[in-house]
Amino acid sequence: MSIVDTVKQTAEPIVKEFGLDLWDVEFKKEGSEYFLRVYIDRPEGVWISDCEAVSRKLDPILDELDIIEHSYDFEVLSAGLVRELKTTAHLNKFSGKTVTVSLYKANEDLVPKSKKFDAVLVSADDSFVTLEINGEQKKADRKTVAKITIDLV
């Protein structure tokens, strides 16, 4: 099991215990340092005290598991007001909302000559995302989509 999958599995019940949702986990190298980030969410918003509580409970458990062989910075963060929709559940949670879609390369069937555009998110499954673009529903293969973000501001 990957580091991210192990942390997700470990963090999920802890996050739920505080009445929060686990939005995402990422483990990445930035410059010469590694970062393990756990993103949390809740419909009414996340406070810094929520991040602190989850961090205090999860950090010693991760230390005990010892799944990362080098030093890293551990952070528990709010999913934020501008967030990437990575999973099918993320996408379907925001169906009917306007999102920003970034493609790996322009797709003439979606929006001519543009790799980045706004659209209304209709639905998603593991293979395709259905978008409403200029009043017309179009399907995009998820393999061609680099990123979909939503601005909740």
N, C-alpha and C positions, 0 to 999 in steps of 0.2 A: 504494500500500500504506500502511496506517495506521502510526502510530508504534509501537503495540503489536505489530502483525504483524511489522514490520521488526525490532524488538528480539527478539521470539520467535525469528525465523529466525536472527538473529545469535547469540543466547545459547545456543540448543539445542546446537550442537556443543561449545561451551566447557563448558557444564554437564556434558555427557556425558563429556568428557575427564577430569573430576574424579570420575567414577563416580557422578554425581548425576542426578536427574531434574528437568526444568524443570516446575514445578507451575503457575505463572501469571506473567503480566506485567501490571502496571497502570500507567497514566499518568493522574494526576488532579490537580486543583487543590484545595487545602485552604487556605481563607482566601485570602491573597494569594500563596501559594507553590505551585509545581508539584512533584510527586514522581513519579519513575520508580522503580517497585519490581519487582524480579525475585525471585520466590519459588522456592526449591529444596527438594527432598525426597530422601529415601533411606529404604528400609525400616528400617534400623537407627538412623535419626536423623541430624540435621544438626548439626554443631558450628560455633562461631563462626569457626574456622579455615577451614571450607569456604566460608562466606560471604565471608571476606576474600580467599581465593584466587580465587574467581569474580569478585569485584569488581575485584581488581587486574588481572585479564586482560581483563575485558569493558569496563571504564571507558575505557581509551584507544581502544579500537575504536569505541565509541559517540561519543567526541569526534571521531574521524576521520570518521565517517559524517555528523556534524553534522545530524541529522534533526530536532532540536528547536530552534526559533528563539529561545527565551527561556531564561533561567536556570532550573535545576531541581536538586533534590536527588536523588541516585542512591543507592539502597539495595538490597542483596542480603540477603534474609531467609529464614529457615526457613518452610516452609508452615505450621508451627505444630501444636499439639495440638488446637486447635479451628479448623476450617477450613471454608470454603465450598466446596461441590462444584458447580462451574460447568459442566463439560463432560460429555458422555456418558461419556467414558473415566473421569473422576473418579467419576461415579455408579456405574458398573459395577464399578469397583475395590472399592467398599465394599458391594456387594450382600450381603444377609444381616445387615447391621449396622443398629443403631438410629440414626436421623437425626432432626433437628428440621426440620420443613417450615414455611415461612412463605408464606402465600398473599397475593395482592393484595387479595382479599376472600373472606369466608367462602364455603365451598362445601358445601351441605347433603348432597351425595352423598358427600363424604369424611368430614368431621367437623362435625356440626351446631354452628352458632353459634361457630365458632372459626377464626381466621385463622392460628393457630400451634399445632402439635401434634407429638408424637413418633410415629414409625412405623418399621417395618422396611422398608428399601429392598430391593426384590425385583430390579428391573431398570430399564433406561432405554434409550430410543432418542432420536433427534433431536426427536421430537414429544411423546412421553409418558414419564412415570415411573410405574412400577408399585410400589405401596406395600402393605404388609400393616398393616391398621389393625384392632385388636381381632380378630385371627385371620382377617380377610377381606381378600382381595386387591382393590385398587381402582386404577384408572388415573386419573392427573391429567394434564391437558394442560399441557405445560411453559410455555406462554404465561401460565398462571394462577399459576404458582409464582414468587414473588418471590425466594426463597432457600432452599437446602437446606444445612444445616451438620451436621458430625459432630464429636463430642467424643471424641478418642482417649485421653483421660486414663483 
